[in-house]
Amino acid sequence: MSGSNGAGFRVKGLRYERSGAPAEVLALVEQEVPAPGPAEALVALRVAGIHYSDLGLINGSYGRARDLPAIAGREAVGEVVALGPGVSGLAVGALVQMPPDAGVWTEAVVTKAEELYVIPDGVPVEQGAMAFINPPTAWRMLHDFVELRPGDWLIQNGGTSAVGVLVTQLARHFGWKVVSVVRDAAVAGRLQAEGAAVVVAEDSGFEKEPRALTGGAPIKLALNCVGGESAGRLCRAVAPGGVVVTYGGVTSEPMRFPTRPLIFNDVTLRGFWLDRWMRAQPPTEARAFLDRMLGLLRDGVMRQPVAGRYALTDWRAALERAFHGGREGKIVFTSAWRP
């Protein structure tokens, strides 16, 4: 609703003033958002994703920190609900990416209209809200490190993770074959339905005879989001000349340096951080890439199921469920706020 002076709006948002565990440092606060000025748009939250990188930003372990105090969250779709003078090419009612650097776990923000990315027609709003981190990460890792041809093999740990499932879906689309390493092989049926060729348990000893999994074919690429001994197993599983790409570190256990794979098999260790990649792209190329990702989501090549929807006021329950596993799909915030 309008603020007391009629010039702005009172909105709720999840803010933190110091780094730490979300349950300890987050607070649902009210703040005033001004009416949009010249060349600005008022964007109301519709759906926001919850990621482990959000946890990293809040607790201070992420690759870059926000100036504090800050609104949490970095991936969301909002609806344009008001425009300031002089805005062209953008309509009230358009669905857009909420500005990630400003924090998106808030009912509304005012931002420069020309910087907004408009969600293409036909993209479901929930899929659009989860389009800007996991799908691009999966795509880039599959295209930027090894040239994969139809029939080639790759391996990944964290096979049930959001990125892991997207990797599997993209591999099926392009004709690549995936070995998914998981903690519990009981999920094999679900991952095979997504396109995984082989599903193995972490402690199965798969790394000792990796070609037995692939019918003798070499594994060219490995994707690591776990770390520790799991990452070491991937280093031993890839073929000579293979590449192991790390994009996450779920476990805090140390990894033994893979001396033998590096020396005798010429294995290459690389890292991938989507934020760095996106910042290096010209704006037109970044938008064209997002168009491609959202097109794949619209066409069903990639999809991310939603396991739970929560209001911002229920943030404690939402984060508890999002960061403690035991679910099949993402947890999102939803809002129907309007001025």
Buried (B, 14 or more C-beta within 10 A) or exposed (E): EEBEEEEBBBBBBBBBEEBEEBEEBBEBBEBEBEBBEEBBBBBBBBBBBBBBBBBBBBBBEBEEEBEEBBBBBBBBBBBBBBBBEEBEEBEEEBBBBBBBEBBBBBBBBBBBBEEBBBBBEEBBBBBBBBBBBBBBBBBBBBEEBBEBEEEBBBBBBBBBBBBBBBBBBBBBBEEBBBBBBBBEBEBBEBBBEBBBBBBBBBEEEBBEEBEEBBEEBBBBBBBBBBBBBBBBBBBBBBBEEBBBBBBBBBBEEEBEEBEEBBEEBEBBBBEBBBBEBBEEEEEEEBBEBBEEBBBBBBEEBBBBEBBBBBEBEBBEEBBEBBBEEEBEBBBBBBBEBEB
